């Protein structure tokens, strides 16, 4: 049987960047799939199986970091389970520790043998993702600990009080534990790991170098939601916990935090993902935008290198410690990417708009001025490099044969389809990228003008020309009416697949009011709106399948970006309906919205997982913010303000309030009454 990418949907996960731990729901880490403990892009523990008297405890359930089980290898004369085991796992930036507690209600003292088999496995993340063979490593005894190392990655293991025996594949720990009558006993172990060559590390502080610090606070206060319906509060709490675990910094810029794209596969800096997540988080943690902007600016392209797709002014796609190689059975067949890869057509315009929005939200002028050179270089890339054939549109084409064939957010090789399901041929000019570029040109013009730099009029004219070209080239028609094509193909034909991409045009300004209404209506049609979110591809496409990665599934962030655009363009009722659908989906996933899930309609059962979906994913977790703001009747990306909507659709949550939102360097409290009327007030 050929290797397969492992599924994730039924695993338990804990993380604190750059460490993460994945196990079964019983807490056991078995030598299979993606289970294991990782530092950055290397798995250091591939197995951690616990036994008592040679038998595995029988699971009762888990709650967060605690896995409860029953030990029936002891006290067999009693019908009731009288010996319980709790395995509490904690994850920090360089350590995973487990506290193993035994609690007895047996009338007599009992001695048990607690065994733990640790499989030391230094498999690279790419090998894990492709289902490749494991890389076992023999640990050695050093200074009272067991140490394994390969290259720059080192892991050291400690189990106080245990007898240990090592072999080529790991360590066997054993504790002989005496539990008093109706008493307790406890043992524990830990692994400390470091990757000395990883380009990313744990972020320093909560909002280092950000807007919150500039106004004299210690960092962002957590969002607090009070509502009769507990689901909003549960979603926001889970999102904040997940985002905290995804905070990273570049090794050379420890004070500039950004969000890693997602766990386990994308636990590093991604241009597009980190930018979109930071933009969603502006009303909650505006300092995150500043860190993301500076981190990406430090690696902005300066030369033309086709092999890495670097070009002057371009913002990178992803950053790794080494070459990324994916197998032939992946979504990108035979992909091979260099450690610093620039193959993205949208990160650069999105970077420009994030800088603009962060400035509007209160980023200090001095910090903005420090990035003006990067802004001008990014704008220059739009004009001088992004339009290779001079037709006025941004497009992409991989010329290496082993880079990303598609370089928008739908970056799998089969994502851009005609209505008959066939694949479009590149170069590809994506619809949403033209909207991003239009918005970026206007945002850049406003920044240049405000900072006394030349070029504002040029960029406004550039945007106007792009808008007219887009209107003339991208519109299609089918039985439901007109709509924007997903892209233009190599022959400049509009690719007529009906897809969620059109939703990203809302709020960019590239659409007229009438065109925006057409797009909003198409998005909310049952062929695209599943009841839980917007499908990536409509059900009428011959290539549609509800569990196809970019061709029928629902991506959380995609729907959240769309609901932000709906709200910004005045379609508040549609935004509220979409937000309610996402909240219903969140309930089905334990309030941790995944990267993507099935496009199966709501009337066909609950939301179905996409089994290899990352979770947490930065832009999926950050989507809690636009969902929350839509339920409040607020515009998710109101430039630096929290405007009260003129007419608010009554929410299903009754009266509720939210505190901890930021705008213009101040925190705000928002209250909604039972009729849906919204009031915004400054906090403190």
C-alpha positions in Angstrom: 0.0 0.0 0.0 1.4 3.4 -0.9 2.0 6.0 1.9 -0.9 8.2 2.8 -1.2 11.6 4.5 -2.4 10.9 8.0 -5.8 12.1 9.3 -6.0 14.5 12.2 -9.7 15.0 13.0 -9.9 12.4 15.7 -6.7 13.3 17.5 -6.1 15.4 20.7 -3.8 18.3 20.3 -1.9 20.7 22.6 0.6 23.3 21.5 2.7 26.3 22.5 4.8 27.4 19.5 7.2 25.9 18.5 6.2 22.7 20.4 3.1 20.6 19.8 1.8 17.3 21.0 -0.7 15.0 19.1 -2.2 11.9 20.7 -5.3 9.7 20.6 -8.3 10.8 22.7 -7.1 8.4 25.4 -3.8 10.3 25.7 -1.7 7.5 24.3 0.8 8.4 21.6 1.0 5.4 19.3 3.5 4.8 16.6 1.1 5.7 13.8 -0.1 8.6 11.7 0.7 12.1 12.9 0.7 11.2 16.6 3.8 12.5 18.4 5.6 15.4 20.0 7.2 18.0 17.7 9.6 20.9 18.0 9.3 23.2 14.9 9.4 20.9 11.9 10.8 17.7 13.6 9.0 15.0 15.5 11.1 14.0 18.5 8.6 11.6 20.2 6.8 9.2 18.0 5.4 7.0 20.8 4.4 7.4 24.4 2.3 4.4 25.6 1.5 4.1 29.3 0.7 0.8 31.0 -0.1 -0.3 34.6 1.0 -3.9 35.5 1.5 -4.5 31.8 -2.0 -3.4 30.7 -3.1 -0.1 29.1 -5.6 1.8 31.3 -9.1 2.0 29.8 -10.1 5.5 28.9 -13.0 7.4 30.5 -12.6 10.6 28.6 -10.6 13.7 28.3 -10.9 17.4 29.1 -8.3 19.7 27.6 -4.9 18.5 28.9 -6.2 15.8 31.2 -6.8 12.2 30.1 -8.8 10.1 32.6 -8.8 6.3 32.6 -9.6 3.3 34.8 -7.0 0.7 35.9 -8.6 -2.7 36.0 -5.4 -4.6 36.2 -5.6 -4.1 40.0 -8.6 -4.6 42.3 -10.3 -7.2 40.1 -12.3 -8.6 43.0 -14.5 -5.4 42.9 -17.2 -4.8 40.4 -16.7 -1.1 40.4 -13.5 0.6 39.1 -11.7 1.7 42.2 -8.3 2.7 40.8 -8.3 5.8 38.5 -5.4 7.2 36.5 -5.2 10.8 35.3 -2.6 11.8 32.8 -2.1 15.6 32.7 -0.1 16.9 29.8 1.3 20.4 29.6 3.1 21.9 26.6 5.5 24.9 26.7 7.7 26.5 23.9 10.5 24.0 24.5 9.0 21.3 26.8 6.3 18.7 27.1 5.6 17.4 30.6 3.2 14.7 31.9 2.0 14.3 35.4 0.6 10.8 36.0 -1.7 10.5 39.1 -3.1 7.4 40.5 -6.1 7.6 42.9 -7.4 4.6 44.8 -10.5 3.8 46.7 -9.3 0.3 47.5 -9.3 -0.6 51.2 -5.7 -1.9 51.1 -2.3 -0.6 50.1 -1.4 -1.6 46.6 1.8 -1.6 44.6 1.7 -1.3 40.9 4.2 -1.1 38.1 3.7 1.9 35.9 5.4 1.6 32.5 6.0 4.1 29.8 7.4 3.3 26.4 9.0 6.4 24.7 9.7 6.0 21.0 12.3 8.5 20.0 11.6 9.5 16.4 13.3 12.3 14.6 11.2 12.3 11.5 11.0 15.6 9.6 7.5 17.0 9.3 7.4 16.4 5.5 8.0 12.7 6.1 5.2 12.6 8.7 2.8 14.4 6.3 3.5 12.0 3.5 3.1 8.9 5.6 6.8 8.1 5.1 9.0 5.8 7.3 9.9 6.7 10.8 13.4 7.8 11.8 14.1 6.1 15.2 17.0 7.3 17.2 18.9 5.7 20.2 19.2 8.0 23.2 22.3 8.1 25.4 22.6 8.7 29.1 24.1 12.2 29.9 24.1 14.1 33.2 21.2 12.2 34.6 19.0 12.5 31.5 18.5 10.6 28.3 19.5 12.6 25.3 19.0 12.1 21.6 20.2 14.5 18.9 20.4 14.7 15.1 21.9 17.8 13.5 20.7 20.9 15.3 17.7 19.1 16.9 18.2 17.8 20.5 15.7 16.2 22.8 16.4 15.2 26.4 14.2 13.0 28.6 13.7 12.8 32.3 11.6 10.6 34.5 12.4 11.1 38.2 12.3 7.9 40.2 12.0 5.6 37.2 14.2 2.7 36.2 15.1 3.2 32.6 16.3 1.0 29.7 17.2 2.4 26.3 17.4 0.7 23.0 17.8 1.7 19.3 14.2 3.0 19.2 13.7 4.7 22.5 13.4 4.3 26.2 11.3 2.2 28.6 10.6 3.8 31.9 9.2 1.9 34.9 8.1 3.2 38.3 7.1 0.8 41.1 4.5 2.9 42.8 2.8 2.2 46.2 -0.6 3.7 46.7 -1.9 3.8 50.3 -5.4 2.7 51.1 -7.9 5.2 49.6 -4.9 7.3 48.8 -3.0 8.8 45.9 0.4 8.5 44.2 2.1 10.5 41.4 4.9 10.1 39.0 6.0 12.2 35.9 8.2 12.6 33.0 9.2 15.3 30.5 11.0 16.0 27.2 12.9 19.2 26.5 13.6 19.9 22.8 15.2 22.5 20.7 15.9 23.0 17.0 19.0 25.2 16.7 18.4 25.8 13.0 14.8 26.6 13.0 14.1 30.1 11.6 11.2 30.6 14.0 10.8 30.5 17.8 8.4 31.3 20.5 7.2 34.9 20.5 8.5 37.1 23.4 5.7 38.7 25.4 2.0 39.1 24.5 2.0 42.1 22.1 5.7 43.1 21.8 6.3 46.2 19.8 2.6 46.7 19.1 0.0 49.3 19.4 -1.1 48.2 22.8 2.4 48.9 24.2 2.4 52.3 22.5 -0.6 53.5 24.5 0.9 52.4 27.8 -0.8 49.1 28.5 0.8 45.7 29.2 -0.7 44.1 26.1 -4.1 43.1 24.8 -6.8 42.3 27.3 -8.7 39.1 26.5 -12.1 39.4 24.9 -14.9 38.8 27.3 -18.3 37.8 26.0 -21.5 37.8 28.1 -24.6 36.3 26.5 -27.6 34.2 27.3 -26.5 31.8 24.4 -23.2 30.4 25.6 -21.9 29.5 22.2 -20.3 32.8 21.3 -18.3 32.9 24.5 -17.2 29.3 24.0 -16.0 30.1 20.4 -14.1 33.2 21.5 -12.5 31.5 24.5 -11.3 28.5 22.3 -10.0 30.9 19.6 -8.0 32.9 22.0 -6.5 29.8 23.5 -5.6 28.5 20.1 -4.1 31.7 18.9 -2.0 32.0 22.0 -0.4 28.7 21.1 0.3 29.8 17.5 2.2 33.0 18.4 5.7 32.9 17.0 8.6 35.2 16.1 11.5 35.0 13.7 14.7 34.0 15.5 16.3 37.3 14.4 13.3 39.4 15.5 12.2 38.0 18.8 10.1 41.0 19.8 7.9 40.9 16.6 5.1 38.4 17.0 3.1 36.8 14.2 0.8 33.8 14.0 2.1 30.5 12.6 -0.2 29.4 9.8 -1.4 26.2 11.5 -0.7 22.9 13.2 0.7 20.5 12.6 1.8 21.0 8.9 2.2 24.8 8.7 3.8 25.6 12.1 5.8 28.5 10.7 5.6 31.9 9.0 3.3 32.1 5.9 2.9 35.5 4.2 -0.8 35.2 3.2 -2.0 33.3 6.2 -0.2 35.4 8.8 -1.4 38.6 7.2 -5.0 37.6 6.9 -5.1 36.4 10.5 -3.4 39.6 11.8 -5.9 41.6 9.8 -8.8 39.8 11.4 -7.3 40.3 14.8 -6.9 44.1 14.5 -10.0 44.8 16.7 -8.6 42.5 19.4 -4.8 42.5 19.2 -3.6 45.3 17.0 0.0 44.9 18.0 0.0 41.5 16.1 -0.3 43.4 12.8 2.9 45.5 13.6 4.9 42.3 14.3 3.6 40.5 11.2 4.4 43.5 9.0 7.9 44.0 10.3 8.7 40.2 10.2 7.7 40.0 6.5 9.3 43.3 5.6 12.6 42.0 6.9 12.5 39.2 4.2 10.9 41.2 1.4 12.3 40.3 -2.0 15.2 42.3 -3.4 16.3 40.3 -6.5 14.8 38.2 -9.3 15.3 34.5 -8.6 13.0 32.2 -10.6 13.9 29.2 -8.5 12.6 30.7 -5.3 10.0 33.0 -7.1 11.7 36.0 -5.4 11.2 39.4 -7.1 12.0 42.9 -5.9 9.3 44.1 -3.5 7.5 40.7 -3.2 6.4 39.3 0.1 7.3 35.7 0.8 4.9 32.7 0.8 6.5 30.6 3.5 9.6 30.1 5.6 11.1 26.7 6.5 14.4 25.3 8.0 15.0 23.3 4.8 13.6 22.2 1.5 10.0 21.2 1.5 9.3 18.0 -0.5 5.8 16.6 -0.9 5.0 13.2 -2.4 3.1 12.4 -5.6 -0.1 11.6 -3.6 -0.4 15.1 -2.1 -2.6 18.0 -3.3 0.5 19.4 -5.0 2.0 16.4 -6.8 5.8 16.3 -6.5 6.1 19.7 -4.9 9.6 20.8 -4.0 10.1 24.2 -2.4 13.2 26.0 -1.2 13.4 27.1 2.5 12.4 30.7 1.7 9.8 30.6 -1.0 8.0 33.6 -2.6 5.4 31.7 -4.8 2.4 33.7 -3.8 0.5 36.3 -5.9 -1.6 37.8 -3.1 0.7 38.3 -0.1 2.1 41.5 -1.4 -1.1 43.4 -1.9 -2.4 42.0 1.3 0.7 43.3 3.1 0.0 46.8 1.8 -3.5 46.8 3.0 -2.6 45.4 6.4 -0.1 48.3 6.8 -2.9 50.7 5.9 -5.4 49.2 8.3 -2.9 49.0 11.1 -2.2 52.7 10.6 -5.9 53.4 10.7 -6.2 51.3 13.9 -3.6 53.4 15.7 -0.2 52.0 14.7 2.2 54.8 15.8 3.3 57.1 12.9 7.0 56.5 13.6 6.4 52.7 13.2 4.5 53.3 9.9 7.2 55.5 8.6 9.8 52.8 9.3 8.0 50.7 6.7 7.4 53.3 4.0 10.4 52.0 1.9 8.9 48.5 2.1 5.5 49.9 1.0 7.0 51.6 -2.0 8.8 48.4 -3.0 5.6 46.4 -2.6 3.7 48.9 -4.8 6.5 48.7 -7.3 6.1 44.9 -7.4 2.4 45.4 -8.4 3.4 47.6 -11.3 6.7 46.1 -12.5 6.6 42.4 -11.8 3.1 41.1 -11.0 1.8 41.6 -14.6 4.2 39.6 -16.6 2.4 39.9 -19.9 1.3 43.5 -19.6 -2.4 42.9 -19.9 -3.2 45.0 -16.8 -3.9 42.0 -14.4 -1.9 40.3 -11.7 -1.2 36.7 -12.7 1.1 33.8 -11.8 2.9 30.9 -13.5 5.4 28.5 -11.9 8.3 28.2 -14.3 10.3 25.7 -12.3 8.1 22.7 -12.7 8.3 21.9 -9.0 6.8 25.0 -7.4 3.2 25.8 -6.6 1.1 25.5 -9.8 -1.6 27.8 -8.2 -0.4 30.7 -6.1 -3.6 32.2 -4.6 -5.0 31.0 -1.3 -6.5 28.0 -3.2 -3.0 26.7 -3.9 -3.7 23.0 -4.7 -3.0 22.0 -8.2 -6.6 21.2 -9.1 -8.4 24.3 -7.6 -9.0 26.5 -10.7 -11.8 24.8 -12.7 -14.1 25.5 -15.5 -17.8 24.8 -15.0 -17.4 21.4 -16.7 -14.8 20.5 -14.0 -11.7 20.7 -16.3 -8.6 22.5 -15.1 -7.7 26.0 -16.3 -4.3 26.5 -17.9 -1.9 29.2 -16.7 -0.8 31.8 -16.5 -3.8 32.4 -14.2 -5.2 35.8 -13.2 -7.4 35.2 -10.1 -10.5 37.4 -9.6 -9.9 38.1 -5.9 -6.3 39.1 -6.5 -7.5 41.9 -8.7 -9.7 43.1 -5.9 -6.8 42.9 -3.4 -4.6 44.8 -5.8 -7.2 47.5 -6.4 -7.7 48.0 -2.6 -3.9 47.9 -2.1 -3.3 50.6 -4.7 -5.8 52.9 -3.0 -4.6 52.1 0.5 -1.0 52.7 -0.6 -2.0 56.0 -2.2 -3.6 57.2 1.1 -0.5 56.2 3.1 1.9 57.9 0.6 -0.2 61.1 0.7 -0.6 61.2 4.5 3.2 60.7 4.9 4.2 63.3 2.4 5.6 60.9 -0.2 5.0 61.2 -3.9 2.9 58.8 -6.1 -0.6 58.9 -4.6 -2.2 60.2 -7.8 -0.4 57.6 -9.9 -1.7 54.7 -7.8 -5.3 56.0 -7.8 -5.2 56.2 -11.6 -3.7 52.7 -11.7 -6.6 51.4 -9.5 -9.2 53.1 -11.7 -7.7 51.4 -14.8 -7.7 48.0 -13.1 -11.3 48.4 -12.1 -12.5 49.1 -15.6 -10.4 46.2 -17.1 -11.8 43.9 -14.5 -15.4 44.9 -15.3 -14.8 44.3 -19.0 -13.0 40.9 -18.7 -14.2 38.9 -15.7 -18.0 38.7 -15.8 -19.8 35.5 -16.8 -23.4 34.4 -17.1 -25.3 31.2 -16.4 -28.8 30.1 -15.7 -28.9 32.1 -12.4 -27.5 35.3 -14.0 -24.2 37.1 -14.0 -21.2 36.6 -11.7 -17.4 37.2 -11.7 -15.3 34.3 -13.1 -12.9 32.6 -10.8 -10.0 33.7 -13.0 -8.7 34.4 -16.5 -6.8 31.6 -18.1 -3.7 31.6 -20.4 -5.8 32.7 -23.3 -7.5 35.5 -21.3 -10.8 33.7 -21.2 -12.9 34.0 -18.1 -12.9 30.6 -16.3 -16.6 30.2 -15.6 -16.5 28.0 -12.5 -18.7 29.5 -9.8 -16.5 29.7 -6.7 -16.2 31.5 -3.4 -13.3 33.6 -4.8 -15.9 36.2 -5.9 -16.8 36.9 -2.3 -13.4 38.3 -1.5 -14.2 41.2 -4.0 -16.8 42.5 -1.6 -15.4 45.4 0.5 -12.4 46.0 -1.8 -14.2 48.7 -3.8 -13.6 47.1 -7.2 -17.3 46.3 -7.5 -20.1 48.8 -8.0 -23.0 48.7 -5.5 -25.1 46.8 -8.1 -22.4 44.3 -8.8 -21.9 43.8 -5.1 -25.5 43.0 -4.7 -25.3 40.4 -7.5 -22.3 38.8 -5.8 -23.9 38.7 -2.4 -27.0 37.0 -3.8 -25.0 34.4 -5.6 -22.9 33.6 -2.5 -26.0 33.0 -0.4 -27.6 30.8 -3.0 -27.9 27.2 -1.8 -25.4 26.1 -4.5 -22.7 28.0 -2.7 -24.0 28.5 0.9 -24.1 25.1 2.6 -25.9 26.4 5.7 -22.6 26.3 7.6 -20.5 28.4 5.3 -19.6 29.3 1.7 -18.4 26.3 -0.4 -15.2 26.8 -2.3 -16.9 25.6 -5.5 -20.6 25.5 -6.2 -22.6 22.2 -6.4 -23.3 22.6 -10.1 -19.7 22.3 -11.1 -18.7 18.9 -12.5 -15.6 18.9 -10.3 -17.6 19.5 -7.1 -17.3 17.1 -4.2 -18.0 18.1 -0.5 -14.8 16.6 0.7 -12.6 18.0 -2.1 -9.9 20.3 -0.6 -10.5 23.4 -2.7 -13.4 22.2 -4.8 -16.5 21.8 -2.6 -15.3 22.0 1.0 -16.0 25.0 3.3 -12.9 26.9 4.5 -13.6 28.8 7.7 -11.4 31.8 6.9 -12.9 32.0 3.4 -16.4 32.4 4.8 -15.2 34.8 7.4 -13.5 37.1 4.9 -16.7 36.9 2.8 -18.9 37.9 5.8 -16.6 40.8 6.5 -17.1 41.9 2.9 -20.8 41.4 3.1 -21.0 43.7 6.2 -18.6 46.3 4.7 -20.8 46.5 1.5 -24.1 46.9 3.5 -25.4 43.3 3.3 -25.7 43.0 7.0 -28.5 40.5 7.0 -26.5 38.1 4.8 -23.4 38.7 7.0 -25.5 37.8 10.1 -26.8 34.6 8.4 -23.3 33.5 7.4 -22.0 34.2 10.9 -24.8 32.1 12.4 -23.9 29.3 10.0 -20.3 29.4 11.1 -21.3 29.5 14.7 -23.4 26.4 14.2 -20.5 24.7 12.6 -18.2 25.7 15.5 -20.7 24.0 17.9 -20.3 20.8 15.9 -16.5 20.9 16.2 -16.2 21.6 20.0 -15.9 25.4 19.3 -12.5 24.9 17.6 -13.3 25.9 14.0 -11.0 23.8 11.7 -9.1 24.9 8.7 -11.8 23.4 6.5 -14.7 21.1 6.7 -17.2 19.3 4.4 -19.5 21.2 2.1 -22.3 18.9 2.9 -25.5 20.9 3.4 -26.9 21.6 6.8 -30.1 19.6 6.1 -28.0 16.5 5.6 -26.7 16.3 9.1 -24.2 18.2 11.2 -20.9 19.6 9.9 -18.6 16.8 8.7 -14.9 17.0 9.3 -12.3 17.1 6.5 -10.1 14.5 8.1 -6.7 15.9 7.4 -7.7 19.5 8.2 -5.2 21.5 10.4 -6.4 22.6 13.8 -5.8 25.1 15.1 -5.3 27.1 12.0 -4.5 30.8 12.5 -7.0 32.3 10.1 -9.7 29.8 11.2 -9.2 30.7 14.9 -9.0 34.4 14.1 -12.3 34.1 12.2 -14.0 34.2 15.6 -13.5 38.0 15.5 -15.4 38.8 12.3 -18.1 36.2 13.4 -18.4 38.0 16.7 -18.5 41.5 15.1 -21.1 40.4 12.6 -23.4 39.2 15.4 -22.9 42.6 17.0 -23.9 44.4 13.8 -20.4 45.9 13.5 -18.3 46.0 10.4 -15.4 43.5 10.9 -12.9 45.7 9.1 -14.1 49.2 9.8 -10.9 51.1 9.3 -9.7 51.9 12.8 -13.2 52.3 14.3 -16.1 50.3 15.7 -19.0 51.8 13.9 -22.6 51.2 15.0 -24.7 49.8 12.1 -27.7 52.0 11.2 -30.0 49.0 11.1 -29.1 45.8 13.0 -30.8 42.5 12.3 -32.0 41.0 15.7 -29.6 38.3 16.7 -30.6 34.9 18.1 -28.5 35.5 21.2 -30.7 38.0 23.0 -29.1 40.8 25.0 -25.3 40.4 25.3 -22.1 42.4 25.6 -18.4 42.2 24.6 -15.5 43.9 26.2 -11.8 44.0 25.1 -12.2 45.4 21.5 -9.6 47.9 20.3 -9.8 50.9 18.1 -7.6 54.0 17.8 -5.5 53.0 20.7 -8.4 52.5 23.1 -10.5 49.6 24.3 -14.2 49.5 23.9 -17.2 47.7 25.2 -20.1 46.8 22.9 -23.7 46.1 24.2 -26.6 44.6 22.2 -30.1 44.7 23.6 -32.8 42.1 23.0 -34.0 43.8 19.8 -30.5 43.8 18.3 -29.7 47.5 18.8 -25.9 48.1 19.3 -24.1 50.6 21.5 -20.4 51.2 21.6 -18.7 52.8 24.6 -15.1 53.5 25.6 -13.9 51.2 28.4 -12.2 53.0 31.3 
